[in-house]
Amino acid sequence: MPIFRTREHILKRHYTIEELSKQYLMNTTTLKSVFKAVYGMPIASYMKEYRMKLASNMLLQEDKSISGIAAAVGYKNQSKFTSAFRDIFQILPTAYQKLYRNQ
């Protein structure tokens, strides 16, 4: 089923819903509803949560700067990354790193 390949596709770059629907030959409404049925959340929410999980692992395991990690998970703006991270984890990335890094 093409919807399973969609997840990997959307994580590689920022696709619009229209681009994804053309690529997978579905109208936008069908794409959104099938994705939500399979993954339990809308595409944008899934992408944000997945990227933040990747970022949290990078914060604990890599010696990259916050801006480097933000860029690695698809954010051009560090402040938007920080805001998204705080939305998911209720803590700033730097505080998360200090709190959990050497545990």
C-alpha positions as a Markdown table, in Angstrom:
| # | Residue | x | y | z |
|---|---|---|---|---|
| 1 | Met | 0.0 | 0.0 | 0.0 |
| 2 | Pro | 1.5 | 3.3 | -1.0 |
| 3 | Ile | 0.5 | 5.1 | 2.2 |
| 4 | Phe | 3.3 | 3.2 | 4.1 |
| 5 | Arg | 5.9 | 4.6 | 1.7 |
| 6 | Thr | 4.5 | 8.1 | 2.3 |
| 7 | Arg | 6.0 | 8.3 | 5.8 |
| 8 | Glu | 9.6 | 7.8 | 4.6 |
| 9 | His | 9.0 | 10.3 | 1.7 |
| 10 | Ile | 7.6 | 13.1 | 3.9 |
| 11 | Leu | 10.5 | 12.8 | 6.3 |
| 12 | Lys | 13.2 | 13.4 | 3.7 |
| 13 | Arg | 11.9 | 16.9 | 2.9 |
| 14 | His | 9.0 | 19.2 | 3.4 |
| 15 | Tyr | 6.3 | 18.1 | 1.0 |
| 16 | Thr | 3.0 | 19.8 | 0.6 |
| 17 | Ile | -0.2 | 17.8 | 0.8 |
| 18 | Glu | -0.8 | 18.6 | -2.8 |
| 19 | Glu | 2.6 | 17.2 | -3.9 |
| 20 | Leu | 2.1 | 14.0 | -1.9 |
| 21 | Ser | -1.4 | 13.5 | -3.3 |
| 22 | Lys | -0.1 | 13.8 | -6.9 |
| 23 | Gln | 2.8 | 11.5 | -6.2 |
| 24 | Tyr | 0.5 | 8.8 | -4.6 |
| 25 | Leu | -2.4 | 9.4 | -7.0 |
| 26 | Met | -4.9 | 10.3 | -4.3 |
| 27 | Asn | -6.9 | 13.4 | -3.8 |
| 28 | Thr | -5.8 | 15.4 | -0.8 |
| 29 | Thr | -8.8 | 14.4 | 1.4 |
| 30 | Thr | -8.2 | 10.7 | 0.8 |
| 31 | Leu | -4.5 | 11.0 | 1.5 |
| 32 | Lys | -5.1 | 12.9 | 4.8 |
| 33 | Ser | -7.8 | 10.5 | 6.0 |
| 34 | Val | -5.9 | 7.3 | 5.0 |
| 35 | Phe | -2.7 | 8.6 | 6.6 |
| 36 | Lys | -4.6 | 9.5 | 9.8 |
| 37 | Ala | -6.3 | 6.1 | 9.9 |
| 38 | Val | -2.9 | 4.3 | 9.5 |
| 39 | Tyr | -0.8 | 6.4 | 11.8 |
| 40 | Gly | -3.3 | 7.8 | 14.2 |
| 41 | Met | -2.6 | 11.5 | 13.5 |
| 42 | Pro | -2.6 | 14.1 | 10.7 |
| 43 | Ile | 0.5 | 14.2 | 8.4 |
| 44 | Ala | 1.8 | 17.4 | 9.8 |
| 45 | Ser | 1.5 | 16.3 | 13.5 |
| 46 | Tyr | 3.2 | 13.0 | 12.6 |
| 47 | Met | 6.1 | 14.7 | 10.9 |
| 48 | Lys | 6.6 | 17.1 | 13.8 |
| 49 | Glu | 6.5 | 14.4 | 16.4 |
| 50 | Tyr | 8.8 | 12.1 | 14.4 |
| 51 | Arg | 11.4 | 14.9 | 13.7 |
| 52 | Met | 11.4 | 15.8 | 17.4 |
| 53 | Lys | 12.0 | 12.2 | 18.4 |
| 54 | Leu | 15.0 | 12.1 | 16.0 |
| 55 | Ala | 16.2 | 15.4 | 17.5 |
| 56 | Ser | 15.9 | 14.1 | 21.1 |
| 57 | Asn | 18.1 | 11.2 | 20.2 |
| 58 | Met | 20.6 | 13.4 | 18.5 |
| 59 | Leu | 20.7 | 15.8 | 21.5 |
| 60 | Leu | 21.7 | 12.9 | 23.7 |
| 61 | Gln | 24.0 | 11.0 | 21.4 |
| 62 | Glu | 25.7 | 13.6 | 19.1 |
| 63 | Asp | 28.0 | 16.6 | 19.7 |
| 64 | Lys | 26.2 | 18.8 | 17.3 |
| 65 | Ser | 25.0 | 22.3 | 18.1 |
| 66 | Ile | 21.3 | 22.9 | 18.6 |
| 67 | Ser | 21.2 | 24.7 | 15.2 |
| 68 | Gly | 23.0 | 21.8 | 13.6 |
| 69 | Ile | 20.4 | 19.4 | 15.0 |
| 70 | Ala | 17.6 | 21.7 | 14.0 |
| 71 | Ala | 18.9 | 21.6 | 10.4 |
| 72 | Ala | 19.5 | 17.9 | 10.5 |
| 73 | Val | 15.8 | 17.3 | 11.2 |
| 74 | Gly | 14.5 | 19.7 | 8.7 |
| 75 | Tyr | 14.3 | 23.1 | 10.4 |
| 76 | Lys | 15.9 | 26.1 | 8.8 |
| 77 | Asn | 15.1 | 28.3 | 11.8 |
| 78 | Gln | 16.5 | 27.4 | 15.2 |
| 79 | Ser | 13.8 | 29.3 | 17.1 |
| 80 | Lys | 11.0 | 27.4 | 15.3 |
| 81 | Phe | 12.8 | 24.1 | 16.1 |
| 82 | Thr | 13.1 | 25.1 | 19.8 |
| 83 | Ser | 9.4 | 26.0 | 19.9 |
| 84 | Ala | 8.4 | 22.7 | 18.2 |
| 85 | Phe | 10.7 | 20.7 | 20.6 |
| 86 | Arg | 9.1 | 22.5 | 23.6 |
| 87 | Asp | 5.6 | 21.7 | 22.3 |
| 88 | Ile | 6.4 | 18.0 | 22.2 |
| 89 | Phe | 8.6 | 17.5 | 25.3 |
| 90 | Gln | 7.6 | 20.5 | 27.5 |
| 91 | Ile | 11.3 | 21.4 | 27.9 |
| 92 | Leu | 13.8 | 23.4 | 25.9 |
| 93 | Pro | 16.3 | 21.4 | 23.8 |
| 94 | Thr | 19.3 | 22.7 | 25.8 |
| 95 | Ala | 17.7 | 21.8 | 29.1 |
| 96 | Tyr | 16.7 | 18.4 | 27.8 |
| 97 | Gln | 20.3 | 17.7 | 26.8 |
| 98 | Lys | 21.7 | 18.8 | 30.1 |
| 99 | Leu | 19.1 | 16.8 | 32.1 |
| 100 | Tyr | 19.3 | 13.5 | 30.2 |
| 101 | Arg | 22.7 | 13.4 | 28.4 |
| 102 | Asn | 24.8 | 11.4 | 30.9 |
| 103 | Gln | 22.2 | 9.3 | 32.4 |
